[in-house]
Amino acid sequence: MIVSPRRIRLSTMTAIAIAAMLLFAVAMIYGGVAWYAGDVQERMIASLSPDAAKAFSDLDHGVMPDQKQLQALVEVVPSVQGAGDKELVASVLAFGLAGALLCSLIGFFIARRITAPLRELTEAARRMANGDFSVRMGIKANRVAEIAVLVDSVDRLANELHLMERRLKFNTMAVAHELRTPLTILQGRLQGIADGVFQLDREAIGHLIVHVEGLARLVDDLRTLSLAETNSLVRDPRPLDLAAECAAVAETARPLLDEEGICLDVSLAPATICGDRQRIRQLLLVLLDNARRYAAAGRSVRCTTGTQDERSFIAIEDRGPGFPSGIEAHGIDLFWRAEPSRARTTGGTGLGLSIAKAIARAHDGDMEITAREGGGAVVTIRFRTV
């Protein structure tokens, strides 16, 4: 926890408050008893006989009294001193009790002042528990470091929960939007076949199977993202060489790329990471399939692996139309597509880059999208090097 120089830790403030109250109580008792002792002394002197009073005055001024006056003082000293001691003890107890009571009142108000933000935090936590994530703490400056950090943490937590709620609503609407079209087509086709409008032949069944396969891909992609949200995406981490994995996936994807007239070029340098082989290959297939769907016009895709700045990386470089400007700030949302119309002519679900990013994060990696010089895009995934 980083503490601002202008803020004090709660333990330090508590120690200072306790020390200050103790000093105040001691000063109050000392001052009160000293004042009361002077009053007791005056009353005791006033109660002495003339000879005893004269002897006390002479002794107080350094003069030796005569024997008779000294004898009178000696006779009354025990009784006077005993009564005075009793009054002084009583005054110490009285002033001590008064000091403790006053310090308790001061401590009560100091504690209320220190813990006032905690009452607001309790109310904020109650509102968040009831589903109100728009709550924000209005405490901008608090001298207690722990409370300031707690207030800031609650604000950030509320903000994150608010964003998660908005993202969940958006994702729910996006899933409904993506499911609506294929389900509507399937319903219309099946209803038409049932009503005798369409013939139930191989061509009709083929069309229906295409839409069912699209739904299956969408469900599978959503399941992958769901596993990523619960940190269940990586099942079997082990040391892997990205170069070997890329070589295997490239051979698998090459026929599909050849069909689109895309030349796959590889430049594979050893790069060891700790990862799940199935998910790493899925990541590579997603990136290559994304290039096949959206960058076929460039006729070229290059896959590179290696290490840089003590981190292993995979880079997929194409010569297609590239991504829109500002994609780094926009981020990758569910069902986001580069086409402004969000058309499905490419046959994708719009989840490819989201899945790639989720797999990278599950391996403590990050995904970076940059524009390629001369046109196209470069998608780079960086991992920790083993």
N, C-alpha and C positions, 0 to 999 in steps of 0.2 A: 504494500500500500504506500503510495507516494503522498507525503504530507506537505501541504503548502507551508512556506516559511511563516506566513501570517496566521496559521492555524495551530492550535494546541491540542495535543492528544488528551483524551478524556481522563486517562490516569494522571497526567501531569496537572490538569485543571483541578481534578479532585484533590490531589495532594496539596496544591496551592490553597484551595478553599479551606481544607481541614486545618492546615498550618495557620492560615490567617485567622480562622475562628478560635483556634487554641490561643494564639497570641492575644486576641481581643479579650478572651475570657480571663487569661492570666492578668492582663493589664487592668481589666475591670475589677477583679478580686483584689489585686494589690492596691490599686488606687482607693477602692472603697474601704478596705481594712485600714489603710494608713489614715484616711480621713476619720474613720470611726475611732481608731486608737487615740487620735488627738482629742476627740470629744470625750472619750472615756477618761483620759488623763486629766482633763480640765475638771470633770465632775468629781473624780477621786480627790483631787487637790482641794476642791471646794468643800468636800465633806470632812477634811482633816481638822483637828483642833488647832488653835492658834500656835501653840508651841511646836506641834508636828509640822504644820505648814511652814513655820519660820525655819525649822531644821531642814526641810526639803528644799526651800528656796536657797538657803546658804550652801547646801551641798551642790545644788544645780549651778551656782555661781562660783564654786571652788573654794568656799569659805567653810571652815570647820565650826559647826554650831557648838553651843555650850552643852554640858552634859545633860541638863534637865530637858532641853528641847530635843536632843538626840534620843534620850530615853523614851520620850513621848512618841517620836516617829517610829522607833523600833517596835514599840508595843502594837501599833496599828498596821504596820506593813503587811503581816501575813493575811489579815482579813481583807485589807484593801486589794492586795495583789491577787488573792483568790477570786474575789468578785470581778476584778478587771479581766483576769484570764478567762473566766466563764463568758463574759460579754464578748471578748475577742474571738473565742472559739465559735460562739453563736454568730458573730458577724461574718466569720469566714464561711460558715455553712450557708448563711443567708445570701451573701454576695456570690458564692459559688453556684447556688441554685438559680439566682437571677441571671448569672452569666450563662449557665447551661441553657436556661429557657430562651434567652435572647439569641444565643448562637443557633439553637434549634429553629427558631423562627427565621433567622437569616438563611440557614442551610435549606429550609423548606422552600423559600422563595428562589434561592439559587438553583436548587434541583428542578423546580418547576420551569425556570428559565432555560436550563440545559435540556430538559426532556420535552419541552413544548413541541419541537419538530417530530418527536417520536409519536405523539398523539396524532399528528397529521399523517405520519407514515402508516400508522395503524388504520386510519380511515381510508387512506389510499389503497392499502392491501385489501381491506374489506370490499372496496368498490371493484378492484381487479378480480377478486374472487367471485364477484357477482357478474363478471363479464364486461365491466366498463373499463376498457383499455385506453380511453382517452384522458384518464386522470394524469395530471402533472403536478409535481410539487412546486410551490411558489417560493421556496426558500433558496435564495441565490447565494447568500453569504452567511455562513455559520462558523463561529470561531472554534468549535469542537471538530477536530479532524475526522474522527470516526463517524460522527453524525453527518458531516458534509459529504463524506464518501458514500455513506448509506443512502442519503438523499439522491445523490447523483446516480447510484446504482439502480434505485427504484425508478427514477426517471427514464434511464436507458432501458430497463426491463419493460416498463410500460410502453415505451416507444417500439421496442422489438415485438412485443405481443400485439400491439396495434397493427404493425406492418404484417405480422404473420396472419392476423385475422383478415386484413384486406387481401393478402396474397391467397389465402384459402378461399375467400369468396370469388376472387378472380379465377382461380384454378377450377373451382366448381363450375362456374359459368363457362369456362373454356372447354372443360370436358363435355358439358351438355351440348355446347355448340358443335364440337367435333363429332359427337355421337349422333346428332340430329340428322345430318345429311345421309349417311349410310343406312341408318335405321329407317328413315323415310323412304329411301329407294327400295330397301328390302320389303317394307310393308306394302308399298305401292305395287311392286312386281308380284309379290305373293297374292295380294288381293286381286290383281288383274288375272293371274293364273286361275285363282279360285272362281272368278266370275266368267272365265272363258274368253277374256279379252286377249290374253297372250297364250301362245301354245307352250306346253310343257315339253320342251325339246332340249337337246344337249346345249345349244347356244344359250338358252335362257338360264339353264342350270349353271353354265360357266360364268355368266354375269353375276349370278347370285353368289357363287363361290368366291369370286373376286372381292365382293363387298364383305363377305364373312371373313376372308383372310385379312382384309384391312382392319376390321374390328379386332381380330385376334392379335394383330401386331400392336394396335393401340393399347389393348389390355395388357399385353406383355411389357410394353414400354412403361405404362403407368405402374405396373408391379415393380419394375426395376427402380423407378424413382421412389416408390414407397419404401423399398428396402433401404435405399440410400438415406431416407429421412430417419429411419430407426437404427442407423449404423449397422445394418445387417448385410451390406453389399459385399464386403470382403470376407470370404469364408475360409480360404486356405492360403494365407500369405506365405511366400517362400522366396528365396533369392531367384531373380529372373534376369536374363539378358534381353534388353529391349531389342537389340539387333536381331537376335534369333527369333523373337516373337514377331517382329515386323516382317522378317523374311517368310515365316510360315503363313502369316495373314496375307501378305502380298501375293503369294502363289495361289491362295484361295480366291482372292478378289480379282486377279488378273483377267480371267475369262469374262467376267461381267464388265470390266473396264474396256476390254477389247471390243465387246459388242457395241459399246457406245463410241468407239473410235478414240479412246483415251489411252495415251502411252504412259505407262507407270514406270517411273525412274526411281531407283533406290540408292541411297548413300548411307550405309549402315556401319557405324562405329560402335564398338562394345560400350554398353552402358548398363550397369547392374543396379537393380532396385529390389525392394522386398514388396511383392505384390501377389495378387490372385491371378493366376494365368488365364482363367476363363474370362475375368472381367477386363484384363488388359487387352486380350484379343477382341473382346466385344467393343472396347473403346476404339481400337484401330479400325475395326470393320465399320463402326458408326462414322468415323471421320472419312474413310475412303468412300463409303456409300454416300455421305453428304456431298463430297466432291463430285462423285459420279452423277448425282441428281442435279446439282446446281451449277457445276463448273464444266460441263461437258463441252461447252463451246470453246474452251481453252485448249482442248485436245491434249492436255499434259497435266500430270500430277506427279509430284516428287515427294518421296517419303525419306526423312532423314532422322537418324538417331545419333546420340553422342553425349558428351558431358561438357558443361560450361559453367564456370563459377562454382565448381564442386557440386553441381546438380545434373542429374541425368535428364534428357529431354527427348521428346518425339515431336517432329515438325512435319505437318502435311501442307504442302505448298501447291497451289493451283494457279492457272492463268485465266480463270473464269471472270465473271462480272464483279466478283468481290462482294464484300459486305457494305451496307450503307455506312456513311460517315457517322461517327458518334456511337458506334456499336459498343465501344468500351464503357461509355457512360450509361447506355441503355440497358446493358446486361442481356442475359438470355432468359426469357420468360417461357413458360410452358406454351407449346403450340406456336411459338414464334417462328415465322418464316421470313425469308428475305424478300419474297414478292409482296408488294404493297397490297395486292388483292387477296393474299392468303390463299391462293389457288391451290388445288390439289393435282395439278397436271403432272407434277413430279412423282406423285404417289407416296410421298412421305407423310408421317404423322405429325411432323412439327416438333418432335421431342428429341431428335437426334443430338443436337448440341447440348440440350439440358441433361441428357443421359451421359454424354461425354464429360461434362463438367462435374456431374455427381460422382462418376467413377474416379475422376482425378482427385476430387476432394476426399473421397473415401480412402485414397492412398496418400493423404497428406500432400497432395500436389495442387497445382493451379493451372488454369487454362488461360491463354492469352491469344486474342485475335488481333492481327495487324494487317495492314494493307501491303501487298507486294509491290515492289518497284516495277513499273511497267504494266501494272494491272494484275488483278487477281487478289488472293488472300492467303495468309499464312496462319494456320492454327497450331499453336505450340503448347504442349503439355510438359510441365517440369515436375520432376520427382526428386525425392531425397536419394542421394547415392549411397549404396551400401558399402 
